[in-house]
Amino acid sequence: MANINPNEYRDLLRHFEECRPFFQAIGNETRAAIVMDLIMAGEEGHRVGVICDAVHLSRPAVSHQLKILKEAGVVQMREEGTKNYYYLCIGDHIPKLRAASEALDLFVKTYYNM
């Protein structure tokens, strides 16, 4: 392994730090299962009851996890009359994730010759 340039190391750390809220939100097994369910739901999204069935959790437990995902900007809710639909909305995270991926790719190519 080559010597690590501190500036490139800091750049990689900075990009991962910018992605931390996203990673923390999806890093929980239950929230990851909810995200996978919402991926399958597509643009229509799912109501809480459908998500509960998919992840085998109670409504309060799913609602709590959805709140965390909403706060992190991973999920949004759409109201249709009296029904609420949750859907994946990661557009704001994509530029940060791409930058982190590119920094990681450069880091690996430079210091691990891969």
Stockholm file with secondary structure:
# STOCKHOLM 1.0

chainA/1-114         MANINPNEYRDLLRHFEECRPFFQAIGNETRAAIVMDLIMAGEEGHRVGVICDAVHLSRPAVSHQLKILKEAGVVQMREEGTKNYYYLCIGDHIPKLRAASEALDLFVKTYYNM
#=GR chainA/1-114 SS CCCCCHHHHHHHHHHHHHHHHHHHHHSSHHHHHHHHHHHHHGGGCBCHHHHHHHHTCCHHHHHHHHHHHHHTTSEEEEEETTEEEEEECCTTTHHHHHHHHHHHHHHHHHHHCC
#=GC SS_cons         CCCCCHHHHHHHHHHHHHHHHHHHHHSSHHHHHHHHHHHHHGGGCBCHHHHHHHHTCCHHHHHHHHHHHHHTTSEEEEEETTEEEEEECCTTTHHHHHHHHHHHHHHHHHHHCC
//
